[in-house]
Structures are given as C-alpha cells and as structure tokens.
Amino acid sequence: MVIECSRCHAFFSLQEGVVAAAGAPFSVECGRCHAVFEVVPPQAAAASPAPDAPVVPVVPVVPVVVAVEPPELPLVQTGVAEPEAPGQITSVAADRASRARWPVLLGILALASVAGIALHRRERVRELDEKVRQGREKMFLDDTRSLEDATRLFTEAARSAPGRALPEAERAFSLLLRAAAHKDLYERVPAPERDEEGRSAARLLQQGAAAARQAFADDKDDVAALRAMAFAEAVTGTAERAVAHADQAERAAPRDAWVLYAKAAAAKANRAHEKAVQGLSEARQIEPRLLRADVDLADISLDRGDPAGARELLERVLRRNPQHERARRILSLVPP
C-alpha cells in the first residue's frame, strides 16, 4: 500500500501484512519529516461497522516504512517558485561553501610552495657563499694542501650554481696559483726534479685557463672572472692581454688584493719588474695574509741578486705557515 505524508507529501510503501493486520485506521511516523499522521486501510474505508457492533480498541502498530521516490511529473511553470525542502537547502549551501573553499586552499598551497622554493634558494646561496669564503681563506695560506682544498670548495660551489661566473673564476684562480708555483719551481730546481714540476704545471695551467675562459664567458664584467683571465694570460705569457684584463679588473675593484696580485703577475710577464714589485707590495699591504705576494717578492729578489732579502721574506712566510712547500724549497736554493 502506498501512502503520502500529510506534511511533506513524501510517498511511502507499507507492507500488505501490516495493513491487513491493522484492519482499522492507525497512525504512522514520516521517515523524512517525522510527522505523525493517520492511515486508513482500503477495507476499513469500504466497510461501515454495524450500529450495534461493539467498539474494539485497536493497539497501535508501528509499521515498517520504506520510502519510495515520488514519480517524476512534468514541470509546470507558475508565478511562484515552490520552496525547497530544508535538507535540500542545507545540502546546496554546504556544496557552495565547499566549492568556495577550494580556491582558498589552492592559493594557500601555492603561496607555501613559492615560500618554500624561495627559502631553498636562499639556503643554497648561503651555502655557496660560505664555500667561496672558505676557499678564499685557504688561498691565503698558499701551501699545496690548502690550495687543493680551495679548488675542491670552489668546484663544489661551481657545480651547485652552474652558469655563475664567481665560483668558476675562483676555481680557475686556485688552479692557476698551483700552476704558477710549479712553473716557478721548474725554472729553479735541479734538472732531475724538473720533469715532475713541468708536468704538474702544464696540467694545472690547462685546467685553470679553461675554467677562466668559462667564467669569463659566463660574465665578462665579473671582477673574479677578469682577474682569473689576467692571471691565466700572465702565466701563459700573453702579457698584453693580461695587462688589459688586469686594468679592467682594477677599475672595477681597486682595493681587491687578488686583483692587485694579478696585475703584478701581468706586469712581471710584461717584464715590468718595478710595477710588479709595486703591485705585490700594495697587495700585501691591503691583505697581510697574502703569503703568495711575499714568495713572489722573494723570487724577484733572487733574480735581482739579493739573496739576503729573499731569505728574509721566505723565512717570514715559513713562520706564518710552516707547511708552505714552495717557500721551503726556494729557501733551500738560496746561497748562504
């Protein structure tokens, strides 16, 4: 038997056994709006009780109610829209609120991603700058182990920032410092020791010059790239180009000790020894930790026939860094 709620007009189906058992009107509760209304079975409505028949009280029966969807009816346009049921209004409002939250959540996620990327980049830049700083500190010591450590630090920094001129230029400079030291010893040590020094100088010079060219290609106005190019050209003997790049670097950074050192190396390659001494002395005055300047000044003193001045400079270097192999080997060649 199909019945209709008197309040919300929802349709329900009652089991025939329940209706037959009742046999008389009974009350049911709507499964949707919980309204209680009376149901009259068909047989009770058709038959009328006898006048003198006794009235038998009916025990209320709670029927098993199964909701069925009302049949679809054609829509009829009217002037007044029918109000939606409360459940439908709540569902629509919740759906609209859920849809409105999605753009907000997506915006929050996008901002968090951008902030995370920016933080990661800042951390990488901080790590790169720290490696460059440590490498420069190693270069001041100027012994073989320290220069190898500096090259390693600059190489790591260059790999983490491909296309950036600074770390590649510093890597080139550390390689060229090692190459220049081996080249100087090649010209001073006895013949049996020259082959090893010559091979090391050629290998390091090739690597350093290639790194300098790469840094210069990345940024032709970078100070570190300019002084690396100047130093590479000075070691290879292209003096005029070395002087030009050193002057350009000095205009950009006139108080950079390593720029002044590269300028002195270019002057020495151009056989302008007085300018070389002036540049080395100025670089040492700006940065007293620059031991390479003292060793190169000792070289010039030896070439000028001043072994006493060379000895004094080399002994001072060894007091500050007892691990400086080049200073020790040159000192062993200084006549008493």
Salt bridges, closest charged atoms under 4 A:
GLU4 OE2 - HIS9 ND1 3.05
GLU29 OE2 - HIS34 ND1 3.37
ASP95 OD2 - ARG99 NE 3.19
GLU123 OE1 - ARG126 NH1 2.38
GLU130 OE2 - ARG133 NH2 2.67
GLU137 OE1 - ARG289 NH1 2.73
ASP142 OD1 - ARG292 NE 2.95
ASP142 OD2 - HIS324 NE2 2.62
ASP149 OD2 - LYS138 NZ 3.84
ASP149 OD1 - ARG145 NE 3.75
GLU156 OE1 - LYS131 NZ 3.45
GLU156 OE2 - ARG152 NH1 3.47
GLU168 OE2 - ARG171 NH1 3.12
GLU170 OE2 - ARG136 NE 2.64
GLU170 OE2 - ARG227 NH2 2.75
ASP184 OD1 - ARG188 NE 3.12
ASP184 OD2 - ARG326 NH2 3.20
GLU193 OE1 - ARG329 NH2 2.44
GLU197 OE1 - HIS182 ND1 2.64
GLU197 OE2 - ARG329 NH1 2.64
GLU233 OE2 - ARG241 NE 3.77
GLU233 OE1 - HIS245 ND1 2.85
GLU250 OE1 - LYS263 NZ 2.54
GLU274 OE2 - ARG304 NH2 2.67
GLU287 OE2 - ARG289 NE 2.91
ASP294 OD1 - ARG284 NH1 2.63
ASP294 OD1 - ARG316 NH2 3.41
ASP296 OD1 - ARG326 NH2 3.09
ASP299 OD1 - ARG188 NE 3.16
ASP299 OD2 - ARG326 NH2 2.63
ASP303 OD1 - ARG188 NH2 3.09
